[in-house]
Amino acid sequence: MSGTDPARDAGDPPSDALSATLGAALAGTVRSTGATIGGLFLTEEAQPVLRLVAVCGVPSEFTVPWQQVPLRTPGPLADAVREERLVWIGSQPELARRYPRVAASLPHPFAVAALPLTGAHRCWGALVLLWATETARQPSSRERGHMTSHARRLTRLLEDAPRPPELPSQPRLVTAAGRRRTVHAELAAADYAERLPEGSVALDLEGRITYLSSSAARLLGRDAELLLGARPWQALPWLDDPVYEDHYRTAVIARAPRTFTALRPPDHWLTFEMYPDDSGISVRVRPGAEKRPAAAPPAGGPAQVAAPTGRLYQLVHVATTLTEAVGVDDLVGLLADHVLPAFGAQGLVLSAADAGRLKIIGCRGYPADAIDRLDGLPLETDLTPAGQVLATGVPAFYSDPGEMARRHPRAPHISGKRAWAFLPLGITGRPVGCCVLSYERPHAFGSDERAVLTSLAVLIAQALDRARLYDSKQRLAQELQRNLLPRTLPALPGLDVAARYLPAGHGLQIGGDFYDLLRLGDTTAAAVIGDVEGHNIAAAALMGQVRTAIHSHATAGASPDRVLACTNRLLTDLESDLLVSCLYVHLDLARNEVALASAGHMPPLLRQEPGLTRALRVDPGPLLGVDPRARYPVTTAALPPEAVLALYTDGLVEVRGVDTAETVDGLARRLAGTDEQDLEKLIDVLIERTRPTGRHTDDIAVLLLRANGGRG
């Protein structure tokens, strides 16, 4: 790799000065920190995605699965940007434990550091550094400071630039190699290699032969002129085996020596010893054993593997990604974020077979009018190959509009695309749908790409079937939830009310959190909030029974303690295994007073005025359904005009590893610290500041009450 520019372009990156400066800064960071690999990611403005703009230490083709990283997908980079902190992974086992999807597609021993590029007003992206290591390591405080200073330098370059950098279609490839070579030194090195009995071969990081000695050419059985500039597994048919390519990939990524033995027909066994660094790989070739070594592949040609190792890694990456798809919208997003860039496609159409028609359930890269024309077409239509592909189960590939027009003349004019891959989606002979990848330019589909896309179709079909089943269950659960919770809250003079229910962020979006507001008289009302253990149909059904019991006893005129006691006896008679917490509040608006009874529920918060909020001390009784003889003390408190009473379930304040009293105090401070008067917007403030990432593992119910002094 003599003469390589430290900021050499790869593919079609932008050529402006800022991109070159950023590439050089990345190379300097990798060299200074001693990292094996480095990458610079910048955020896209139009969507929450990190785009790889520069890479150092590996060929750009190795980075295909990582050229676009969605911020919503768990991973070191996304977490570093979202949380604006250094994320350190000390070993491959730690990576597998914390980020299993990432580890599945990066099966090499690494330590990883991801650092956000946080500026004055925005986070520009992230810097990622990888060190090849067989043992777990932790950075010293000095190393952390060193990495952070390099991240700040990159951030300053972005902040000081007159305009934001262009995001390239392919990352810029830079090298951290710092050795200087002279012509004399290179000639001396070549003479040295020629005098050795073994063969000497030099590869660049992309696997191309940059030098080979006469002995190496003789051992490989091919003239040097035919090998220079080629990849060994492409120029030598007997090395065309993904096993051998994987040795090269591992040597490049892990920077670790590799040795393997291969048979050059008819009976010449050769041993290859690979010694990598950040500029390339030195390969020693020598005659091997006369008989086939036990660890060598069987003689008779390359192993029958459908695709080169690079494609296999892509397939593993996509397969692990698809396991994260929950519903159809998730699946479409993952396909757009990972499959399209992995195969260089620009368009996606995902259709499901429904009553003899193809219903489009997701798309990317198509105008709305084109989707309208394609949606709901019968399976036997000749407007698109999708129906035929689904009927036969055989994928169809069209490399240019002419090839498509010969079979389906109108298809190219509808979509405006220039190449297509139609993948049938079926499970055990049952058609599920069709996935179409399309390209804005003609695209030749090689045999390896066709094989990988055909295998990918099986994974997409399984993910689509799971996603549609989940969505069906979800619709049923949401309908049940809507019927169990009050559709509207009654309007009461002198009282402003707002409520919100958020299901847990996993599984069926149904649970046992509930709230209600009952009008008892002209100036009296009852508010109730509770939490049934679990996130399933049983929890929701029990929640409905609890609401009905409370409603019945409250409207009959029972006091707060009697309402809870009677409901408690009902639950003990039902012998349910689920526990229920509940807070019942009787409001007397004429006297500006509340009476409260609690069955093990979270304490309510009272904001008397902006800046002054406290948790009401309510003596709790036991959870409902535990002890049929339980008593529930009543606590009274003043409710001044314009005061806000906040009732909530534990999902709003429970944080793993943090004491609940501390999080309740934090919620009280947030309530006190805002002067928002609109109760709906006030709920937004409480939820957003408590769960800024939008991810929560428990149901959340919030009910806000404000005495308005009769102005309402």
N, C-alpha and C positions, 0 to 999 in steps of 0.2 A: 504493500500500500504506500510505496514511496511517492511523495509529492501530493498526498491527499490533503485537500483543503479542510481545516477544522470545521467549517460551516458548509460543507458540500451539500448541494440540493439532492433530494431523492424524489422522483416522480415529478410533480408539478407544484412545488411550494412557491410562495411569493418571494420576489427578489428584492424587496425593499430593504433599506438599511436597518430598520428596527428588527426585522426577522433575523438578519445576519448577526446583529448584535446580541439578540437573545440566544441564538444558537451558540455563539462564542462564549457567552456567559455560562450556559449550561455545560459546555465542555470544560470550562475552567472549574466549575463546581464539582463535576465528577472527578477531575484530576486532583483537586485540592482535598476532597473528602475521602479519597481512596475508594470510591464506590465502583462497583462493576458496571452498573447500568444507571442511566439517568433519563428522566423524561420531564418535559415541560408541558403542562396542560393549561388551556385557557377556557374560560366559560363562554358559551354562546349566548348572545343577547336574546335570540328568538325563543329558546327553549332551555330548560334546566339540564344542560349537557356539558360535560368537559370534553374538549377536543384536544387531542395530542398534536402539538405543533412542532416539537423538536424531540429527537431521541438520540442518545449517545450510548454506544457500547453493544448494540445489536442491530442486525439488519431491519429495515423498516417493515419487511414482510412478516417478521416475527410479531410485530405489534398490531396486526390487523384486529384481533379481538379487543384491543384496548384503545383503538383510535377514537372511539366515542364512549364515554363513561357517563351514564345517566346519574344525576345527583340523587335521584330517589332510590337508587339501588345500593344496598349496604356494601361497603367496601372501604379500604383505607383512604382512598382519594376523596370519595364523597363525604365520609365522616370528617376528614380534615377540613374540607371547605365549609360544610354545614356548621360544624362546631368551632371553626376557626382556632384549631389547635394542632400541635404536632401529634401525629399518630405513628407509633413505633410498634413494629412486629418483629420480635427477636429471632424467630425460627420458623421453619416450615410447619412443625406441629402446632405452634401458636396460631399461625395463619389459618390452618385447617380448622382449628377450634373456633376462632372468632369470625372468619369469613370463609366458610366451606366452599362456596361457589368460586371464589377467586382462587383458592388453593387447588381446586380440581383442574383448572385450566393453566396453572403455573406449578407443575409438579417438580420443582427444583429447590434445593436447600438455599434459602435466602433469608437475610434480614432486610426489612423494608422500613423506610421512613417516608411519610407523606406530610408535606408542610403546606399550609395555605399561603397564598400570595395576597395578604390583606393590606389594602391601601387605606387612604383617608376616608373614602366614601363607599368603597366597594371591595369585594373579594374578586381579584382578577382570575384566579385559578389555583393551581397547585403544582408543587415540585415533588417528584417522587425519585428516591434514590434506593438502589438495591445493592447489597453486598453478598457475594457468594460465601456461604459459611456452612459448615457441617454441624456446628454446635451453636446453641443459643447464646446470644450476646445482647448486652444492654449498653446503650451509649453513656459515656461519662458526661458530666455537666459541661465540660469543655467542648465535647463533640456536639452536644445539643446546641450550644451557643454558636458553634462554627456553622452548623447547618442552618440555623435561624438567620445568621448574618447573610448567608448566600441567598436565602429566600427573600430577605429584605432588599438585597441588591437587585434581584430580578424584579421585585415590585417597584423599586425606584425607576428602573428603566421603563417600565410600563407607565408609571405615573408621569414621568417627565416627557414622554413622547408627545409630539404635536397631535397625533391622532392614534386611535387604537390600532393594533396590528390586524392585518388580514388573516383570517383563519384558513390555512391551506387545505386542499383536498387530500394531501399526503404529508406526513410529518417530514420536517427537514432532518436529514441524517448528518450528525456531526461526530467527530472523533476527538478523544482526549489524548491521543498519542503525542508524546512530546519529544520523541527521539529525532535527532537530525542525522541524515545520511549523506555521505559524499559518494561521487561516482567511484572513486578509488576503493572505498570501503565496500561498496556493493560488488565490484569486480572481485575483490579479495574473498568475499563471502561465497560468491559463485564458484571460484576456483577451489575453495575449501570443500564445498559440497561435492564437486566433481571427483575429488580424490577419495571419497568415501565409498566403500563397497555397497552400502545400503543406498536406497533411493531417498532423495530429499525433495519434498513438495511444500510449497507455501500457498496457503489459501487466504483470501481476504475474509472479512467477517460475513460477507454474503455468500461464501462458499465457492467463489471462483478461483481457479488456479492462476496464480500470478508468477510462479516460478516452479520449474521442476528440473532436476538434474538428469543427465543422460542415463544414469543407472535407474532412476525412477521410471523414465519413459520405457526402458527395456523391460523392467519388471511388470509394468502395467500393460505392455504389449501394444502400444500406440505411439505414433510420432508425436514429438513435443508440440509441433505446430498445430496439431489437431486438438490438443488438450488445453493449451494456454487460453485463458478467458472463459473456459467452460467449467461447469460444476461436475465433479467426478461421477456422481450417480446419474447424470444426464449424458455424459460422453462415453461412459463405459457400461454397456448393458448388464454386465454381471455384477455391477454395484447398484443397479436400479432396484433397490429394496428399501422400504421405509425404515427397516431396522438400522441400516447403515446411515441414512440421513439423520436418524434420531441421535446417533453418536455425535455427529457434527453439531446438531442443535444443542445437545447437552453440554458439549465442550464450550460452545460460544456463550451460552447463557450462564452456566455455572462456573466458567473459567477454570475448569478442572480437567486434568489429563484424562484421555480415554484411549483404550486399546481394544481392537477387535480383529478378528480373522475372517478373511473372505476367500472364496475359491475363484481363481481365474481359470476358465475352462481351457483345456480339459481337466487338468489335474494339478494345477499350480496353486498351492495355498500361500497366501500372503498375509503378513501381520502388519497392521497399521497402528502407529502410536501417534496420538494427537496431543500437541502441547499449545494451548491457547494463551493469548494475552489480549490487551485492548486494541491491538492493531491487526490481528489476524491469527492464523493457526499454522504452526510448523508441524509437518507430518513426516514421520520416519517410516519408510516402507522397506520391509526385509522379507526374504523367503521364510515361510512358516513350516509347519510340520508336513511330512509327506502324506499323512493320513488325515482325514477330517477330524478336527478337534471336537470334543464333546459339546462345547458351547456354540459351535458354528451352525448356521442355518443348513438345511439339507441341500445336497448338491442337486443340480438339474434346473437352475434358473432361479430368479428372484421369487421371494415369497408372494403368494397370491393375496395381496392386500389391495383394496380398491383404490386407495388414494395415498398420495405422499403424506409424510408426517405432518407437514404444515396444515394440510386440510384436516387431518385427523385431530390435531389440536383445536382447530376451529370447531369441529363437530363436538368435541368434548366441552368446549366453552359454551356453545349454544345449548347443548343438552342440559348442562347444569343451570344455565339461565332459565330455560323453560320450566324447570321445576318450581321456580318462584311465581309462575303465573297462577293467579287465583281465579279471577273472572276473565271474561272475553276481553274487556278493555285492557286488563293487565297484559294479556297475551299479545294483543295487537301492539301495545307499547313496547314490549320486549322484542318482538320481531322487528319493529322499526328501528329500535335502538341498537340491536346486536346483529341480526341477520342481514339487514340491508348493507351496513358498512362492511361486514365480513365478506360479502360476495360482490361488493362494488355496485349494488343495485340502487336505483333511485325511487322505484315505485313498488307498492305492496297492495294487493287486494286479497282479503280473506273472506271466503264465502262459505256458507253452510247449506247443505242440502235440506230443503224444507218443502214437502208436499209437491215434489216433482219440479221444483224451481231452485235456483241458486240465489239465496238471500245474502247480500253483502253485509257482513257484520263488522267490518273494519277495513280501513284503507289508509294509505299515506302516499303523497306525491301525485295525486290525481285531482283535476278540477271537479267541482260538484256536478256540472252538467254531464261529464263522462260517467260518473258513478250512477247518476240517475238513469242513464240509458242502459247501463249494464245490470242494474239491480233488479232482481226478480225474474230474470230470463229463464225460460224453460230449459230443462236439461238437454233437450234435443236441438237447441238452437245452433245455427251455423254462424252466428255473429261472433262467437268466441269459442276457442277449443275447450273451454272449461268443462262443459257438459260431457263431451266425448272422452276427455281425460278421466273424469270421475266414473263414467260408465265402464271404461276398459281397465282402469287402474294402472295405466301406463303413462308416465310423465311425457310431456311434449316440450321440446326446446326449439325456439325460432331465433336464429342469430341476426336476422335483419328483416325489414318490412317486406322485402320481396318474397322471402321464404314464407312469411305469414300470409301474404296476399294470395299466394297460390292455393291455399286451402281455405282461407277466410278473408275474402277480398275487403270487407268493410272494417275489419278489426283494427288495422293500423290507423285508420282515420279517426276512430272514436277516441283512442287513448293518447295518440300523439307520441307513443313510445317507439323505440327502434329495435328492441330485442326483448324476448320474453321466455320465462321458464314457468310452465304450468305443472304444478305438483298435485297429484290426487291425494286426498286425505281419506284413509279408510282404516277401520279396525276390524280384524277377523272377518274380512269380506263385507263388512257393513260400511257403505259410503257415508262419510262424515261431512266432507266439503272439499274445497279446492283452494290452494294457496298459489298466488301468481306473483312472481318477482319480475320486475320490468326495468329496462335500461333506457337511458336517454340517447345512447349511441349504440351502433351495432356491437354485438358481443359474441365472440366465438366461445361456445361451451365445450371445453375439453372433456375427455373421458373421465378424468379424476373429479372434475367439478360436477359433472352429471351424477357420478356415483355418490358423492357427498350430499348433493341436493336430494337425491332419491332417498338416501338414509334419513336425511333431515325431515323429509315429509312424514315419515313414520312417527318421529318425535312430536312434530307439530300436530298430527292427528290425535295423538294421545292427550296432548296438552289441551287441544280444542275440546275434545270430548269431556275432559275433567272440568274445563272452564264453563261450558254450557250447563253441565249438571250443577255446578256450584251456583251459577246465576239463577237457575230455576229454583233451587232451594232458597236462595237469597230473597227472591221475589216473594216466595211463600212466607218466609220469616218476617219480611218487612210488612207484609199485609197483616200478619198476626200481630206484630208489634203495634201497628197503627190502630188496630181494633181494641187493643188492651189499654193503650194510653189515651188520655182525653184528647179528642180532636181539637177542641177549643176550650179555653178557660172562661168561666162566667165573668161578666162585667159587673163590678160592684162599685157603687158611688163611694168615693173616699179612698179607693185602693187602686194603685197601678201594679200590674202583674206582667212578668215575662218568664218564660220557661224554655228549656232546651234539653233534648236527650240526644246523646251521641253513643252509638253502640261501640263495643270493643273493636279494636283495629285488627282482629284476626277471627277466623272461623265464621260461623253464621252470625250475621249482625243482628242478634236478638239476645236479650238478657232479662235480668230481673229488676233493674233499676226502675223506679216508678215515682210519679208525683201526681198530685191532684189538688184542686181548689174547690171547696164546697160552699155555696151560699146558704147560710143558716138562718139569717134574718136580715132586716133592713140595714143593720149596722154591725152584724156579726158574720164571721166566716170561719172556715177551717182550712188550713193548709197542711198537706201531708207529703212527706218524701220518704222513700225507703229503698232497700237494696236486698233482693233475694239472691242467695248464693248461687253462682253458676251462670253460664252463658248458653242456654239451650232451651228447647221447647218446654221441658219440665219446669225450669225457672220461670219462664214467661207465664205458664199456666198457673203456677202457684201465686205469682204476682197478681194475676187477675182475681184470684180468690181473696187475697189480702185486701185489694182495693175495694172489692164488693163488700167485704165484712166491715171495713172502716167506714165506708159510705153509709152502710145500713145503721151502724151504731151512732155515728156522728149526727145524721139527720134525725135520729130518734131523740136527740137531746142529751146524749151521754157526755159526761165530763171527759177531759183528755185522758186521765188515768183509767177510766172505765172503758173508753174506746180501745186502748191498747190491751187492757186485761181481757176483755171479751174476745178480741181478735187472737190473743195469745192462746186462749182455751180452745178456739176453733182449730188452730194449727196443731196443738198437741193432740186433739182428737183425730186429726187427719194422719198423724204419725208420719209426717214427711221427714225425709232425711236432710232437707235443706233448711238452713238457718236464715232468719230474716231480721234485718235491722230496720228501725222505723223512727221517725220524728213526727209527732203530731203537734200542731200549733193551733190554738183557738185565738182568733183575733176579735177584739172588741174595739171597733173604730170610734165609738162614741166616748169611750173612756181612755182611748189611746193606750191600750194595754194588750199584752199577749200572755197566754198561759200555755206552757210547753210541757210535754211528756216525751221521754226518749226511751226506746228499747235498743240500747247499745249503738246509737247512731252518732255520726259526726256532729260536733257542736255547731250551732248556727252562728253566723256573724251578723253583728248589728253595726251599720255605719250611721251614726247619729248626724254627721255632717262630713263633708270632704276633709280628710286629714285626721278624722277621729273614728276609729273602728275598733271593736273588741269582740272577742268570742264570748258568747253568753255561757255562763256556767249552769248547765242543766244536769241535775242528778240523774244518771242513767239507770234504768232497770235492765234486766237481762234481755238477751235476744228473744224474739218471738219464737215460740215452738219448743222451748227448752224446759220450762218449769210451769205447770198449769196453775200453781199458786203464786206466781210472781206478782209483785206490786211495782207500780210505776209512779214515782213521785212527780208532783206537779211543781213547776217553777214559773213564777210570774215576772214580767219585765215590762218597762215602759216602752211604747212605740211612738215617739214624738212625730209630729208632722214633718214630712220630707225625709224621715229616716228610712234606710233601706235594710230589710232583713233578708239575709242570704242563706238559703237552704241548699245543700249539695250532698252528693254521695262521695264515697271514698275514692272513686276513680279520678276525681279532680285533684286530690292531694297526695295520694300514695305514690311514693317514689322508692324504688328498691334501694336499700341501704341507707335510707334517710329516715330519721324519727318523724312520726306523723305529727307530733306536736310542733316540730320545727316547720314542716310544710304548711300546717294550718296557720301558724304565725305569718309565714310568707304570703299566704293568700289574703290574710287580713291586711297586711301592708299594701298589697296591690289594690285591694278594694278602697283603702284609705287614700291611696296616692293618686287616684283619678277623680276628676270632677265631672265625668261623663254623666249626663242626666237621662239619656235614652237607655232604658233598661235592656233592650235587645243588644245595643252596642256595648253596654256594660258587661253582658255575658260574653260577648266576643273578646273583650279585653281580658277577662278572667281566664278564659280557656286558652287564648293565644299565648298569654304570658306564662301560663302554667305548663302548656304543652306546645312550645314553639315549633317543634318539628311536625306537628300534626299527627304524631304516632302515639297511641295509648293502648294499653293492654287490658283495660277494664272499662266497663260502661261508665258513662258520666251523665248525671242528671243534675240540673241546676234550676232552682225556683227562686226568683227575686220578687219581693213584696215591698211596696212603698206606700206609706200613709200620705195621702196628698191633701189632707185637711179639708176635704169636701170640694176641692176645685175641679175634680174629675166628674 
